[in-house]
Amino acid sequence: MQLPAHAAFIIAAYLVTVLVVIALIAWVLADYRAQQRDLADLEARGHGRKSGSNLGSKA
């Protein structure tokens, strides 16, 4: 089986796409960990979560 003339372009495009998706996943995971650290730091300083607030109610 012989590859078409533009096969190198197609393979390169797929490789770039895979690398971009991997980079985006890594970025999201790193940001999630940073947000978790920030939240833990705020809670350690006494700024707890306000789960009992009325932010979502329409009264």
Backbone torsions as a table, in degrees:
resi	resn	phi	psi	omega
1	MET	NA	130.1	-178.4
2	GLN	-106.1	134.6	-179.6
3	LEU	-75.5	146.1	176.8
4	PRO	-63.3	166.9	-176.4
5	ALA	-64.3	-30.6	-177.2
6	HIS	-98.2	17.3	-178.7
7	ALA	-63.0	-36.3	179.6
8	ALA	-61.7	-40.0	178.4
9	PHE	-64.9	-42.9	-179.4
10	ILE	-64.3	-45.5	179.3
11	ILE	-63.2	-42.6	178.8
12	ALA	-63.3	-40.0	180.0
13	ALA	-64.0	-42.5	177.8
14	TYR	-65.1	-41.4	179.3
15	LEU	-63.2	-42.8	178.4
16	VAL	-63.4	-41.7	179.3
17	THR	-61.9	-44.8	178.8
18	VAL	-62.6	-42.7	179.2
19	LEU	-63.9	-39.8	179.1
20	VAL	-66.0	-42.5	179.7
21	VAL	-64.5	-42.3	177.5
22	ILE	-62.2	-42.2	179.0
23	ALA	-63.4	-40.9	179.1
24	LEU	-66.0	-40.3	177.5
25	ILE	-63.6	-43.3	178.6
26	ALA	-62.6	-40.5	179.6
27	TRP	-63.4	-44.8	179.9
28	VAL	-63.7	-43.7	179.3
29	LEU	-64.0	-41.6	178.6
30	ALA	-64.1	-41.2	179.1
31	ASP	-67.1	-38.4	177.7
32	TYR	-60.7	-45.8	178.8
33	ARG	-63.4	-38.9	178.2
34	ALA	-64.6	-41.7	178.8
35	GLN	-65.6	-38.3	177.1
36	GLN	-63.7	-41.4	177.5
37	ARG	-63.9	-43.5	179.0
38	ASP	-62.8	-41.8	179.1
39	LEU	-64.5	-42.9	178.5
40	ALA	-64.0	-37.8	178.4
41	ASP	-65.1	-43.4	178.4
42	LEU	-63.9	-42.5	179.6
43	GLU	-66.4	-34.6	178.2
44	ALA	-66.7	-29.3	178.9
45	ARG	-87.3	2.9	175.1
46	GLY	100.2	4.1	177.8
47	HIS	-94.9	84.4	-176.3
48	GLY	-77.5	171.9	176.7
49	ARG	-75.6	147.9	-179.0
50	LYS	-106.6	69.3	-176.1
51	SER	-75.0	-14.8	-178.3
52	GLY	-98.5	11.8	-176.6
53	SER	-79.0	165.9	-179.8
54	ASN	-99.2	36.0	-176.8
55	LEU	-67.1	-34.0	-176.2
56	GLY	-93.5	-5.6	-175.6
57	SER	-89.2	149.7	177.6
58	LYS	-112.3	87.0	-177.0
59	ALA	-112.3	NA	NA
